[in-house]
Amino acid sequence: MTTAPPTPSVQAELAVLFAKDLHIDVPTPETDLWATGRLDSVAVVELLLQLEKRFGLRVDMEDLDFDHLRSLAAIAALVAARRNGGP
């Protein structure tokens, strides 16, 4: 069975999460959150808390791969993978 791609609604929900909860403007789903300085260490902690709260997604620090948090598209893919039983 293949992993379903992230749905646009997940990306839309993430965009709302970034705007309302994290107060971070993300112009496109592909915007590099690290290279543009939109994410920093404090924002990552809050992001992880929000992902757990909204999506039930728990990411342990030892399993954290910052590439999975590079863009809204990457975060949406992580959420989709975890919802489908992925790592």
C-alpha positions in Angstrom: 0.0 0.0 0.0 1.3 3.4 -0.9 1.3 6.5 1.4 -1.4 9.0 0.4 0.0 12.4 -0.6 -0.9 15.3 1.7 -4.3 16.8 1.0 -4.6 20.5 0.2 -6.7 20.8 3.3 -3.8 19.7 5.4 -1.6 22.4 3.8 -4.4 24.9 4.3 -4.8 24.0 7.9 -1.0 24.3 8.4 -1.2 27.8 6.7 -3.8 28.8 9.2 -1.8 27.3 12.1 1.3 29.3 11.0 -0.7 32.6 10.6 -2.9 32.5 13.7 -1.0 30.4 16.2 2.7 31.0 15.3 2.2 34.5 13.7 4.4 33.5 10.8 3.5 34.5 7.2 4.2 31.8 4.7 3.8 33.0 1.1 3.6 29.5 -0.5 3.6 25.9 0.5 7.1 25.5 -0.9 8.7 28.5 0.9 11.8 27.4 2.7 11.0 28.2 6.4 14.6 27.9 7.5 16.3 29.8 4.7 13.9 32.7 5.0 14.3 32.8 8.7 10.6 32.1 9.4 11.4 29.2 11.7 13.9 29.4 14.6 14.4 27.1 17.5 11.7 28.7 19.6 9.2 28.6 16.7 10.0 24.9 16.2 9.1 24.0 19.7 5.8 25.8 19.4 5.2 24.2 16.0 5.8 20.7 17.4 3.3 21.5 20.2 0.7 22.7 17.7 1.2 19.7 15.4 0.6 17.4 18.4 -2.5 19.4 19.4 -4.1 19.7 16.0 -3.0 16.5 14.3 -2.1 14.2 17.1 1.4 14.1 15.6 4.1 13.5 18.2 7.7 13.9 17.0 10.4 13.0 19.5 13.4 15.2 19.5 15.7 12.2 18.7 13.6 11.5 15.6 13.4 15.1 14.5 14.6 15.7 10.9 14.6 19.4 10.2 14.0 18.7 6.5 10.5 17.5 7.4 9.9 21.0 8.8 11.5 22.9 5.9 8.2 24.0 4.2 4.4 23.7 4.6 4.5 21.0 1.9 7.1 19.0 3.8 5.2 19.3 7.1 2.0 18.3 5.3 3.8 15.2 3.9 5.0 14.4 7.4 1.4 14.7 8.8 0.1 12.5 5.9 2.8 9.9 6.5 2.2 9.7 10.2 -1.5 9.5 9.7 -0.9 6.5 7.4 1.3 4.7 10.0 4.6 5.9 8.6 7.7 6.9 10.6 
